[in-house]
Amino acid sequence: MIQVTPAILTKDSIEFQKLLGKFKIFKTLDIDIIRPPFAENETLGTSEVLNLIDLNDKISFGFHFILKNPEIDINLLKNFYLASRQTELSSRRLRVYIHQESDNVSFFSNIEFPEQWDKCLAIKINSPLLTLDFYNKFEEIQLMSIEIGFQGNRFNKKVIKRVEQLREIGYHKKISLDGGVNLKTANLIKGLKID
């Protein structure tokens, strides 16, 4: 069985709200925050997104920061979370992803997170894999299976070997794939040791 987590990446607040309503049937939802020069596309910013989400929804959110320097955005999210601790949001898991290729990845790997947050790392399709000691600082490694920035980009089979390499170096926590998974590509990944 493959668990699907839809992602919202849009610069339009009306479209964001429509997609948020459409995806309420899912248990988990990722929100991509993208700014150049890290990727060509640009989405709503973190503060805009936080003003649009409904804290009473039963969705487990993942925030995927596709940014060169995500430190400010992570602090915005953290302050928002701490200010809303009496709401439903504080009782649900929150997944926070930054990219291995971001400028402040060492800041992220060492930052103290609220107990309900999972610290996750995303890796671009062509980036080299690093050490097990580094990856073990994260609850989840998300391997990009597409070129980042836009929905609908084509699945890259190279990610299959990358999953195997990550398991071979001894990473035993959660591994996920991001992008291009559909009924056709699901057959390529169904035997992999991914979550």
C-alpha positions, 0 to 999 in steps of 0.5 A: 500500500502506498500512502499519498500526501498531497502538496499545495504549492501556489502563489494564489491565496484563493487557489490555496484555500480551494485546494485546502478544502479539496484535500480535507479528506486526507490525513496528511497534507504538505505545504510547499514554501518556495522562493527563488533562487532555490527553485524557479517557482514561487509560492505563498510565503510562510506568514501568508500560509499560516493566516490561511490554514484552519487550526481546527482541521484534523489534518497533520501538516508538513511544511516543506521549505524549499528555500536557500535560507529557511531559518526565518520561516522556521522561526515564524512557524515556531512562533505561530505554533507556540502562540496557538498551543491551546488549539488543535494544532498543538496536539498533532504531529507537524513535519518540518522539511528543509533541504540538504542543499539549504545554507543553514542545514547545520542550524536546522539539524541542531535546533530544538523543536517542540515535542510534536514536531518531526525534523525532516530533510529533503534531498534533491535528485542529483545531490550526493548522499552524505553520512549516516551520522548526519542523516540520523539527526532527522526523523525522515529523509524525503528523496526528491523523485522530480526536479523541484519547483513545480507540480507535474514534473516527471518521475526520475527512476534514479530515486530508486537507487538512492533509496537503496543507497540510503538503506545500505548506509544504515538509515533505518528511519522513515524514507519518503519520495516527493513527486511524480508518484502515480498509478504507473510509477507506483509499480516501480516503487512498491517493492522499495523499503520506503514509508 
